[in-house]
Amino acid sequence: MSEAKRKQVLSAIQPTGDMHFGNYFGAVKNWVALQEKYDCIYGVVDYHAMTMPFNPKKLRAHTWELVFNLLAVGVKAESLFIQSLVPEHTELCWIFNCFTSYGQLTRMTQFKDKSRQSEEAGGGFISAGLFDYPVLQAADILIYRADYVPVGKDQEQHLELTRDIAQRFNQQMGKEYFVLPEPLFTDTPKIASPADPTRKMSKSAGDKHYISLFEDEARIRKKIRSAVTDTGATPEGQMSPGVKNLFELLKASEDMDAYESLMKDYQAGTLKYVNLKDAVADALVRLSDHFKERKAALMAEKKEVKRQIKESSARIRTIAQQTVRDVKELCGLQNVKG
Ligand code: TRP
């Protein structure tokens, strides 16, 4: 008997170099877990990375770097594709542009934030690609008829736009062609910067604000040892953001014995921060060692791994091609065959 068809999950990440514990605990670890229950497709979306000022050499290097990092932490090669190997995304994006309201795009908050950053980095230049980015994202999702899209709350507006595009397309073409995708807001830990626990862990804020998954042991220990614990402004009886972040890291690393025993100390008022920090550093180093080992094994077979990813991208592309053929047919455009 054939198994019931599993739901389709789609998510994507931009190739912006290093992967840190904030990305891992907040998103990618969940991607790995979802592979057990769903059919998953995960994209390294290099076309998206062109919307901000970029450098071609770095774009290419970061794309492969991210592929190896994702594989090292447990994303399956069969699930993974590189967006520019599936150019149908951009073709569908164009078609969707004609089903997207200009007014709605002007209200995207990520565009407002990023256009400010882009203006600073690019000397006043804001690309039309940055403005159109959410439509490309809608194409990324709908091209695979995804049921679920695991994303952070910051992407809620883009998901809403995706559903609006799907609905408008279905309505105007007179066919329930596209599935309306649902966001999957899993309760993943939001990891803060060790140097400033009031902001999230992020690479753009500078070296001391993030810990790479593949960082040297000594540097991981140093960053945790110098993590801010008391910010001064915490009301009586509440855990300070820095201490909370360290506990969050320990829990996310699944060292529950250390977590529970240190939490008891905290509640009894006998916690020594140095003990908490040592436990967190040990847990992160353990994870990092494991990931480094896996990455080294993948790097030793670099050519073969690249071949696998090109192959899985080609296989995933056949799904995208079918969708674009259907869409062109529905829109009265020409297909070479048929
Ligand atoms: N916009 C997402 C982000 O900034 C990345 C992304 C691009 C994405 N295409 C996607 C996420 C499709 C989910 C589905 O994080």
Residues whose N, C-alpha, C, O or C-beta is under 5 A from the ligand:
A	BS01	LIG	L10 S11 A12 I13 V45 Q137 D140
